[in-house]
């Protein structure tokens, strides 16, 4: 009888533990299992990560938008003009490998976590990959760098193509990062394209269209063009602060325009979202006035005239300049 009581007590205890675990699991993060990364699992190679967020099917209906995007920095965030890729190499060699407690003694030791100071923004989907992908990226960057210095055009082209395949494409903005307040608005779901309205979406892999509460709000951009130090990281970095200055110096003073209104609509650039690289954006952002005159108080053939130069620069944008 005692044995039977013990068995029932044990069974009840186990049932309670299971129920408690189920309750805890569903208490926060309901719908996480419907995300692209959850449905498909962690990517183990660059090719798998590219396939996970492959948006090439969008081109059929949105060719003009794709062409705009293809000219933008978002199409090459890991490579840039080559300078970005080189900066990754420098960050590893002069940063991580020099820090006593980073755990990085060689490029082979680099993990996803190590790269988050950069890839949190330059490749946010790397968080949905294993450390093998981080190592493959580092190997590719080093191989590309050596090929450039060694004049190996074939290897250089192959590595550039691989690095350029990793980008901030349609599915990063219109799915993965389309919702910030996930406990309020839900988690972005696989098979859904998030934009300005609800409805059907004529694509086999993404048949549903839903409204994103932030698609036209600056906070969408602020996820990367951020607030300042990434204090959630074990080794915080100070990089982009555009959204922070937008909130504290522009919105706080009554500014009403969003990032999208200036960088996409008023500029006429659409998805070729630029800043200083576009002459029109540069002119709209800063008023640059120069007043100069020469003052000659003695014989100009013997002395160089004094030059008086007054320079006035007025920031007309919605955030500090320079920033990112």
C-alpha positions as CSV (number, residue, x, y, z in Angstrom):
1,X,0.0,0.0,0.0
2,X,2.8,2.3,0.9
3,X,4.5,1.5,-2.4
4,X,1.3,2.3,-4.2
5,X,0.9,5.6,-2.4
6,X,4.5,6.4,-3.3
7,X,3.9,5.6,-6.9
8,X,0.7,7.8,-7.1
9,X,2.5,10.6,-5.3
10,X,5.4,10.3,-7.7
11,X,3.0,10.3,-10.7
12,X,1.2,13.3,-9.4
13,X,4.5,15.1,-8.8
14,X,5.6,14.4,-12.3
15,X,2.3,15.5,-13.8
16,X,2.6,18.8,-11.9
17,X,6.1,19.3,-13.1
18,X,5.1,18.7,-16.7
19,X,2.2,21.1,-16.4
20,X,4.4,23.7,-14.7
21,X,7.0,23.3,-17.5
22,X,4.3,23.6,-20.2
23,X,2.9,26.7,-18.5
24,X,6.4,28.2,-18.2
25,X,7.1,27.5,-21.8
26,X,4.0,29.2,-23.0
27,X,4.1,32.1,-20.6
28,X,6.4,34.1,-22.8
29,X,7.1,33.7,-26.4
30,X,3.8,32.2,-27.7
31,X,4.3,31.8,-31.4
32,X,8.0,31.6,-31.5
33,X,7.8,28.1,-33.0
34,X,6.1,29.6,-36.1
35,X,9.1,31.8,-37.1
36,X,11.2,31.0,-40.2
37,X,14.2,30.1,-38.0
38,X,12.2,27.9,-35.8
39,X,10.5,26.0,-38.6
40,X,13.7,25.4,-40.5
41,X,16.2,25.0,-37.7
42,X,19.6,26.6,-37.3
43,X,21.6,27.1,-40.5
44,X,24.9,25.2,-40.5
45,X,26.4,26.7,-43.7
46,X,26.4,30.0,-45.5
47,X,24.3,28.3,-48.2
48,X,21.7,27.2,-45.7
49,X,21.4,30.6,-44.2
50,X,21.0,32.2,-47.6
51,X,18.3,29.6,-48.5
52,X,16.5,30.2,-45.2
53,X,15.9,33.9,-46.1
54,X,15.9,33.5,-49.9
55,X,13.8,36.3,-51.4
56,X,14.6,35.7,-55.0
57,X,11.0,34.8,-55.7
58,X,10.0,38.4,-54.9
59,X,11.7,39.6,-58.1
60,X,9.0,38.2,-60.4
61,X,6.4,40.7,-59.1
62,X,8.6,43.4,-57.6
63,X,11.4,43.8,-60.1
64,X,11.7,47.6,-59.9
65,X,11.8,47.4,-56.1
66,X,14.5,44.7,-56.3
67,X,16.6,46.8,-58.7
68,X,16.4,49.7,-56.3
69,X,17.5,47.5,-53.4
70,X,20.3,45.9,-55.5
71,X,22.0,49.3,-55.7
72,X,21.7,50.0,-51.9
73,X,24.1,49.3,-49.1
74,X,21.5,46.8,-47.7
75,X,22.3,44.5,-50.6
76,X,25.9,44.2,-49.5
77,X,26.1,44.8,-45.7
78,X,28.8,42.2,-45.0
79,X,31.0,43.2,-47.9
80,X,30.2,46.8,-48.6
81,X,32.7,48.2,-51.0
82,X,35.3,45.8,-49.6
83,X,36.0,48.1,-46.7
84,X,33.3,46.5,-44.5
85,X,34.8,43.0,-45.1
86,X,38.2,44.3,-44.3
87,X,36.9,45.9,-41.1
88,X,35.6,42.5,-39.9
89,X,39.1,41.1,-40.3
90,X,40.6,44.0,-38.4
91,X,38.0,43.6,-35.6
92,X,39.0,40.0,-35.2
93,X,42.8,40.5,-35.4
94,X,43.2,43.8,-33.5
95,X,40.1,43.4,-31.3
96,X,39.0,39.9,-30.4
97,X,42.4,38.2,-30.6
98,X,43.9,40.9,-28.4
99,X,41.3,40.8,-25.6
100,X,42.4,38.5,-22.8
101,X,39.0,37.1,-22.0
102,X,37.4,36.8,-25.4
103,X,38.4,33.2,-26.0
104,X,39.6,34.0,-29.5
105,X,43.2,33.1,-30.0
106,X,42.9,32.6,-33.7
107,X,40.2,33.2,-36.4
108,X,39.1,29.6,-36.0
109,X,37.8,30.4,-32.5
110,X,35.3,33.0,-33.7
111,X,31.6,32.2,-32.9
112,X,28.3,33.8,-33.7
113,X,28.4,35.5,-30.4
114,X,31.8,37.1,-31.1
115,X,30.5,38.6,-34.3
116,X,27.3,40.0,-32.8
117,X,28.9,43.4,-32.2
118,X,28.9,43.8,-36.0
119,X,26.4,41.3,-37.3
120,X,23.6,42.3,-35.0
121,X,23.0,45.0,-37.7
122,X,25.2,44.0,-40.7
123,X,23.7,40.5,-40.7
124,X,21.0,40.0,-38.1
125,X,20.0,36.6,-39.4
126,X,23.3,35.2,-38.3
127,X,21.7,34.8,-34.9
128,X,19.7,32.0,-36.7
129,X,22.8,30.1,-37.5
130,X,25.4,27.8,-35.8
131,X,28.9,28.8,-35.0
132,X,30.0,26.8,-38.1
133,X,28.5,29.6,-40.2
134,X,30.4,32.3,-38.3
135,X,33.7,30.4,-38.9
136,X,32.8,30.0,-42.6
137,X,32.2,33.7,-42.9
138,X,35.6,34.5,-41.2
139,X,37.4,32.0,-43.5
140,X,35.8,33.5,-46.6
141,X,36.7,37.1,-45.5
142,X,40.3,36.0,-44.9
143,X,40.5,34.1,-48.2
144,X,39.1,37.2,-50.0
145,X,41.6,39.5,-48.3
146,X,44.6,37.2,-49.2
147,X,43.3,36.9,-52.8
148,X,43.1,40.7,-53.1
149,X,46.7,41.2,-51.8
150,X,48.0,38.3,-53.8
151,X,46.3,39.2,-57.0
152,X,44.3,36.0,-57.2
153,X,41.4,37.3,-59.3
154,X,39.5,33.9,-59.4
155,X,39.5,33.3,-55.7
156,X,38.7,37.0,-55.0
157,X,35.6,36.8,-57.3
158,X,34.4,33.5,-55.7
159,X,34.7,34.8,-52.1
160,X,33.1,38.2,-53.1
161,X,30.2,36.3,-54.5
162,X,29.8,34.2,-51.3
163,X,30.0,37.3,-49.1
164,X,27.6,39.2,-51.2
165,X,25.0,36.4,-51.0
166,X,24.5,37.4,-47.4
167,X,22.4,40.6,-47.2
168,X,19.6,42.5,-45.7
169,X,16.9,41.4,-48.2
170,X,13.1,41.5,-48.4
171,X,12.5,38.8,-45.8
172,X,14.7,40.5,-43.2
173,X,12.6,43.7,-43.2
174,X,9.3,42.3,-44.3
175,X,9.4,39.2,-42.1
176,X,12.1,38.6,-39.6
177,X,12.4,42.2,-38.3
178,X,8.9,43.3,-39.2
179,X,7.6,43.2,-35.6
180,X,9.4,44.6,-32.5
181,X,6.8,44.2,-29.8
182,X,6.3,40.5,-30.2
183,X,4.4,39.9,-26.9
184,X,1.9,42.5,-28.0
185,X,1.7,42.0,-31.8
186,X,2.9,38.4,-32.2
187,X,6.0,36.8,-33.7
188,X,6.7,37.0,-37.4
189,X,5.4,33.8,-38.9
190,X,6.9,31.7,-41.7
191,X,4.8,32.0,-44.9
192,X,3.8,35.6,-44.2
193,X,5.0,38.8,-45.8
194,X,4.5,41.8,-43.6
195,X,3.7,45.2,-45.1
196,X,1.0,47.9,-45.0
197,X,-2.1,45.7,-45.2
198,X,-3.7,42.3,-44.7
199,X,-4.6,40.0,-47.5
200,X,-3.6,37.2,-49.8
201,X,-0.1,37.2,-51.3
202,X,0.3,35.4,-54.6
203,X,3.4,33.3,-53.8
204,X,3.5,29.6,-53.0
205,X,6.1,30.0,-50.2
206,X,4.5,33.2,-48.7
207,X,0.8,33.0,-49.4
208,X,-0.3,35.5,-46.7
209,X,0.2,39.2,-46.3
210,X,-0.2,40.9,-43.0
211,X,0.1,44.5,-41.7
212,X,3.2,45.3,-39.8
213,X,2.6,47.8,-37.0
214,X,6.0,49.3,-37.6
215,X,6.6,49.1,-41.4
216,X,6.2,52.9,-41.8
217,X,7.6,53.8,-38.4
218,X,11.2,54.8,-37.7
219,X,11.6,52.0,-35.1
220,X,11.8,49.5,-38.0
221,X,15.0,51.2,-39.0
222,X,16.1,51.8,-35.4
223,X,16.6,48.1,-34.8
224,X,19.9,48.5,-36.6
225,X,20.5,52.2,-37.0
226,X,20.3,52.2,-33.2
227,X,20.4,53.9,-29.9
228,X,24.1,53.6,-29.1
229,X,26.1,51.1,-27.1
230,X,24.9,47.5,-27.5
231,X,24.9,46.9,-23.7
232,X,23.2,43.5,-24.0
233,X,26.4,42.1,-25.4
234,X,29.2,40.7,-23.2
235,X,31.6,43.2,-24.9
236,X,29.4,46.2,-25.8
237,X,30.3,48.2,-28.9
238,X,29.5,51.8,-29.8
239,X,28.3,52.2,-33.4
240,X,25.2,53.5,-35.0
241,X,23.3,56.1,-32.9
242,X,21.0,57.6,-35.6
243,X,17.7,56.4,-34.0
244,X,18.8,57.6,-30.6
245,X,19.6,61.1,-31.8
246,X,16.4,61.0,-33.9
247,X,14.4,60.4,-30.7
248,X,16.2,62.7,-28.4
249,X,17.1,65.6,-30.6
250,X,14.5,65.6,-33.4
251,X,11.3,64.0,-32.1
252,X,11.8,65.6,-28.7
253,X,11.8,69.0,-30.4
254,X,8.6,68.3,-32.3
255,X,10.0,66.7,-35.5
256,X,7.4,64.6,-37.3
257,X,9.0,62.9,-40.3
258,X,10.1,59.3,-40.2
259,X,13.2,57.7,-41.7
260,X,11.2,56.3,-44.5
261,X,9.7,59.6,-45.4
262,X,13.1,61.3,-45.9
263,X,15.2,58.4,-47.1
264,X,12.6,56.6,-49.4
265,X,9.7,58.9,-50.3
266,X,11.0,62.6,-50.4
267,X,14.3,61.4,-51.8
268,X,12.6,59.4,-54.6
269,X,15.1,56.6,-53.9
270,X,12.6,54.0,-52.8
271,X,14.4,50.9,-51.7
272,X,17.7,52.3,-52.7
273,X,18.0,53.7,-49.3
274,X,21.0,56.0,-49.2
275,X,22.4,58.9,-47.1
276,X,25.6,60.8,-47.9
277,X,26.2,58.6,-51.0
278,X,23.3,60.4,-52.7
279,X,24.0,64.0,-53.7
280,X,20.3,65.0,-53.2
281,X,20.2,63.5,-49.7
282,X,23.5,65.2,-48.8
283,X,22.2,68.6,-50.0
284,X,18.9,68.2,-48.1
285,X,20.7,67.2,-44.9
286,X,23.2,70.0,-44.5
287,X,23.2,73.7,-45.3
288,X,26.8,74.7,-46.0
289,X,27.5,78.4,-46.3
290,X,31.0,80.0,-46.8
291,X,31.9,83.7,-46.7
292,X,35.4,84.7,-47.5
293,X,37.4,87.8,-48.3
294,X,41.1,88.9,-48.4
295,X,42.4,91.7,-46.3
296,X,45.6,93.4,-47.6
297,X,46.9,96.1,-45.2
298,X,50.4,96.3,-46.6
299,X,52.1,95.9,-50.0
300,X,50.6,92.8,-51.5
301,X,53.8,92.1,-53.6
302,X,55.8,91.6,-50.4
303,X,53.3,90.0,-48.0
304,X,50.6,87.4,-48.4
305,X,47.1,89.0,-47.8
306,X,45.2,87.9,-44.8
307,X,42.2,85.6,-45.6
308,X,39.1,85.7,-43.5
309,X,36.8,82.7,-44.0
310,X,33.5,82.1,-42.2
311,X,32.0,78.7,-42.5
312,X,28.5,77.9,-41.4
313,X,27.1,74.3,-41.4
314,X,23.5,73.7,-40.3
315,X,22.2,70.2,-39.8
316,X,18.7,70.0,-41.4
317,X,18.3,66.3,-41.0
318,X,16.4,64.4,-38.3
319,X,19.5,63.0,-36.5
320,X,23.2,63.8,-35.9
321,X,25.7,63.8,-38.8
322,X,27.8,61.8,-39.3
323,X,26.0,58.7,-38.0
324,X,24.8,55.4,-39.2
